[in-house]
Structures are given as C-alpha cells and as structure tokens.
Amino acid sequence: MLFQERDGMSDMPSYSREQVLLQRAPSSSELNARHADRQQSYRVSPRQHLAAETLQLVERTAPVMVYGTLVIFCSAGFVNLNSYLMQKGMFPFAVPLVMLQASFTTCMCAMLLIFRPKLFPSLTDPEHKVYLDSKFLLRRIAPVAVFFTAQLALSNVAYNYASVAFLQMIKESNLVTVYVMSVILGFEILKFRQVSLILTLVLATLATIKGELQFEVMGLGLQGACCLCECTKLVVQGLLLSGSGKKLDALSYVLLISPLCLFFLLVLVAVHVTFVPLPMVELPQWSDVMNCKYLIAIN
C-alpha cells in the first residue's frame, strides 16, 4: 500500500522551489492594497478623535463634579441648620453641639475602619502606612485639632450675633488669608497671576456688599477669630494631606482629628464646670435636647 501511494505521488506534477515561493508570495500590488486597507481601518476622523477626547474628559471630571455638588449642598444645609439651631428657644449651645458632631464623626469613621479598612490606607496599607508616634501626634495632629475645635465653637457662637449671609461674606476672606499665610510659611510662591486673581475676587466681593442691617461688633470679632483659626487649620491640614514627609489620606485624617476635638471640648467643659465658668460654654438641660432631638440628629 505504501508503494501504491508513492506511485500515486509520482504521477503528481513537480514544481521547483522558486515556483512554489512565487505561487505563495503575494505581489507588490496586493501588499500595497492590504496595507492601505489596514491603514484605513486604523485611521480615525478628526470628529471621532474629538468625541473620544471629550468622552475621556467627561469620565474624569464627572465624579469630581458630582462630589463637589454634594459637598456644596451638604455644606449649605449644615450652615443653615446650625444657624437655625443656635436661635433662642431652639438649641443655642455651641460647645455641646460641636461635641455631638465630633462624637458622631468619630463613631462613623471607627465603623468604616472596622468594616472597610481599605478606605484608610494611611493606617492599614503597609506601603502607605504612617507611623503614629507621639511626636507626630503632638506636633502635627494636635494643633490642627485645637484650631478646628476653636473654629467650630466660634462659628456656632457667631450665629447669635449676625446673620448667615454676613458671616459667610466674612468667611470669603479666607481665600486671601490662606494664600498670604502659605506664602509667608514658604508653602506657596508669590506669583503675579495668583495675586491678580485674588484681587479680582476681592473687588468682585466688595462690589456686592451694601451693608449689614443688624451689624454687631461681637459677631464680626467672633467670625474674624473663627476665620483665623480656620485658615491656620487649612494651612497645616494641607501640609498633612499633601506635603512632604508623612501624608495622611482624608478619612484617616478625619479619624485622628475628630476624637482629639472631642477630647479638647470635654476638657473645656470640665474647666467650665469645675474651675472657672466660661461665658461661651453653656450646657443644656435634658429637656433642651429632647425638644430638638430630630434636628440634632439630622445635624
């Protein structure tokens, strides 16, 4: 049978090596045609390229816009609710209100740390973990907590002396104050473009001011002290979150700051009760808490 197959193969026409290669290899015109088809398939029109770039830009900016909008709405609601609670007959107790807020923030961050530790890379991730020694806590975390506590308490007390619109207008000066402090401390470089933008914002803000109908020096002083504390906190906070050396992510920062704020407020209340009565530290009765329990819970 093997010999029969060989005899059959011997009857097939024989080709030389050059003839076989010529039959298999495409001509130059075919190669050019294939190359042109391939380039045509890869070629993208300018309109398609613009659409792809626009889609990428939307994908990058959409989360930022959504989160930014949520922050604006939450901040506006928080400010107005604080102002409403601080009215007489409601819950005009600045320090206890901040204590409740700090307690809630601490508990929520602790729960997130237990159930979602990946959200705290500065505390759980070995590659980004920050060693929390006493030097780091005392020199970098504690000052921020002190200024943050003072800012929250002073801002709540200021609602008793001025309107929300007036206080927020004063708070707009934080932009200038933070930039000046950053330049003085060497965190920012003095540039003409940034200075011109800040001056433009200041002039635009001054153009909208027509005068406060119920102006009080106490309200202005309290909000000024609040702004100074907030600006100092923001400068140090920027160093903690994005500066050189040890960097904290946002949630780890909140988890470390909130318990310290609560601790400092408890010390302030202890001094008020035990040693010297402080005018701004007024403690509520249980009936005051129950009368506004739903608004306090929302706050």
Solvent accessible surface area in square Angstrom, and as a share of the most:
residue,aa,sasa,rsa
1,M,176,0.78
2,L,104,0.52
3,F,147,0.61
4,Q,132,0.59
5,E,95,0.43
6,R,139,0.51
7,D,88,0.46
8,G,39,0.38
9,M,132,0.59
10,S,85,0.55
11,D,124,0.64
12,M,130,0.58
13,P,96,0.61
14,S,109,0.70
15,Y,123,0.47
16,S,55,0.35
17,R,190,0.69
18,E,112,0.50
19,Q,90,0.40
20,V,46,0.26
21,L,97,0.48
22,L,138,0.68
23,Q,128,0.57
24,R,192,0.70
25,A,64,0.49
26,P,48,0.30
27,S,58,0.38
28,S,83,0.53
29,S,76,0.49
30,E,85,0.38
31,L,93,0.46
32,N,101,0.52
33,A,54,0.42
34,R,133,0.49
35,H,98,0.44
36,A,58,0.45
37,D,98,0.51
38,R,118,0.43
39,Q,77,0.34
40,Q,115,0.51
41,S,83,0.53
42,Y,152,0.58
43,R,164,0.60
44,V,84,0.48
45,S,49,0.31
46,P,118,0.74
47,R,202,0.74
48,Q,109,0.48
49,H,104,0.46
50,L,115,0.57
51,A,59,0.46
52,A,49,0.38
53,E,86,0.38
54,T,66,0.39
55,L,109,0.54
56,Q,100,0.44
57,L,93,0.46
58,V,78,0.45
59,E,107,0.48
60,R,153,0.56
61,T,55,0.32
62,A,42,0.33
63,P,63,0.40
64,V,104,0.60
65,M,130,0.58
66,V,84,0.48
67,Y,142,0.54
68,G,31,0.30
69,T,60,0.35
70,L,97,0.48
71,V,97,0.56
72,I,119,0.60
73,F,144,0.60
74,C,88,0.53
75,S,58,0.37
76,A,50,0.39
77,G,40,0.39
78,F,74,0.31
79,V,21,0.12
80,N,85,0.43
81,L,32,0.16
82,N,7,0.04
83,S,20,0.13
84,Y,101,0.38
85,L,0,0.00
86,M,3,0.01
87,Q,94,0.42
88,K,192,0.81
89,G,77,0.74
90,M,46,0.21
91,F,1,0.00
92,P,37,0.23
93,F,17,0.07
94,A,4,0.03
95,V,2,0.01
96,P,14,0.09
97,L,1,0.00
98,V,0,0.00
99,M,34,0.15
100,L,79,0.39
101,Q,28,0.12
102,A,9,0.07
103,S,37,0.24
104,F,136,0.57
105,T,45,0.26
106,T,29,0.17
107,C,77,0.46
108,M,83,0.37
109,C,7,0.04
110,A,38,0.30
111,M,99,0.44
112,L,62,0.31
113,L,55,0.27
114,I,126,0.64
115,F,146,0.61
116,R,133,0.48
117,P,56,0.35
118,K,177,0.75
119,L,68,0.34
120,F,0,0.00
121,P,42,0.26
122,S,5,0.03
123,L,31,0.16
124,T,54,0.32
125,D,43,0.22
126,P,120,0.75
127,E,152,0.68
128,H,113,0.50
129,K,127,0.54
130,V,11,0.06
131,Y,165,0.63
132,L,57,0.29
133,D,44,0.23
134,S,79,0.51
135,K,120,0.51
136,F,7,0.03
137,L,61,0.30
138,L,126,0.63
139,R,167,0.61
140,R,51,0.19
141,I,0,0.00
142,A,18,0.14
143,P,43,0.27
144,V,0,0.00
145,A,0,0.00
146,V,73,0.42
147,F,66,0.27
148,F,55,0.23
149,T,11,0.07
150,A,34,0.27
151,Q,17,0.07
152,L,32,0.16
153,A,10,0.07
154,L,22,0.11
155,S,23,0.15
156,N,3,0.02
157,V,12,0.07
158,A,0,0.00
159,Y,31,0.12
160,N,72,0.37
161,Y,80,0.30
162,A,16,0.12
163,S,50,0.32
164,V,34,0.20
165,A,76,0.59
166,F,35,0.15
167,L,3,0.01
168,Q,57,0.26
169,M,67,0.30
170,I,30,0.15
171,K,60,0.25
172,E,104,0.47
173,S,53,0.34
174,N,15,0.08
175,L,89,0.44
176,V,50,0.28
177,T,43,0.25
178,V,36,0.21
179,Y,27,0.10
180,V,73,0.42
181,M,40,0.18
182,S,9,0.06
183,V,44,0.25
184,I,132,0.67
185,L,103,0.51
186,G,60,0.57
187,F,98,0.41
188,E,77,0.34
189,I,126,0.64
190,L,119,0.59
191,K,104,0.44
192,F,174,0.72
193,R,184,0.67
194,Q,59,0.26
195,V,48,0.28
196,S,38,0.25
197,L,107,0.53
198,I,20,0.10
199,L,101,0.50
200,T,84,0.49
201,L,93,0.46
202,V,51,0.29
203,L,122,0.60
204,A,58,0.45
205,T,41,0.24
206,L,104,0.52
207,A,85,0.66
208,T,88,0.51
209,I,85,0.43
210,K,200,0.85
211,G,55,0.53
212,E,51,0.23
213,L,176,0.88
214,Q,143,0.63
215,F,106,0.44
216,E,80,0.36
217,V,113,0.65
218,M,106,0.47
219,G,0,0.00
220,L,71,0.35
221,G,44,0.42
222,L,19,0.10
223,Q,6,0.03
224,G,33,0.32
225,A,42,0.33
226,C,2,0.01
227,C,10,0.06
228,L,108,0.54
229,C,21,0.13
230,E,18,0.08
231,C,0,0.00
232,T,26,0.15
233,K,18,0.08
234,L,61,0.30
235,V,10,0.06
236,V,35,0.20
237,Q,40,0.18
238,G,34,0.32
239,L,59,0.29
240,L,1,0.00
241,L,55,0.28
242,S,86,0.55
243,G,15,0.14
244,S,97,0.62
245,G,66,0.63
246,K,72,0.30
247,K,105,0.45
248,L,4,0.02
249,D,34,0.18
250,A,66,0.52
251,L,58,0.29
252,S,0,0.00
253,Y,20,0.07
254,V,48,0.28
255,L,21,0.11
256,L,30,0.15
257,I,3,0.02
258,S,8,0.05
259,P,50,0.32
260,L,48,0.24
261,C,1,0.01
262,L,39,0.19
263,F,112,0.47
264,F,56,0.23
265,L,0,0.00
266,L,87,0.43
267,V,66,0.38
268,L,62,0.31
269,V,23,0.13
270,A,52,0.40
271,V,52,0.30
272,H,37,0.17
273,V,97,0.56
274,T,93,0.54
275,F,154,0.64
276,V,87,0.50
277,P,102,0.64
278,L,48,0.24
279,P,131,0.82
280,M,85,0.38
281,V,4,0.02
282,E,101,0.45
283,L,71,0.35
284,P,34,0.21
285,Q,126,0.56
286,W,187,0.65
287,S,65,0.42
288,D,37,0.19
289,V,36,0.21
290,M,74,0.33
291,N,120,0.61
292,C,8,0.04
293,K,81,0.34
294,Y,159,0.61
295,L,50,0.25
296,I,25,0.13
297,A,84,0.65
298,I,129,0.66
299,N,34,0.17
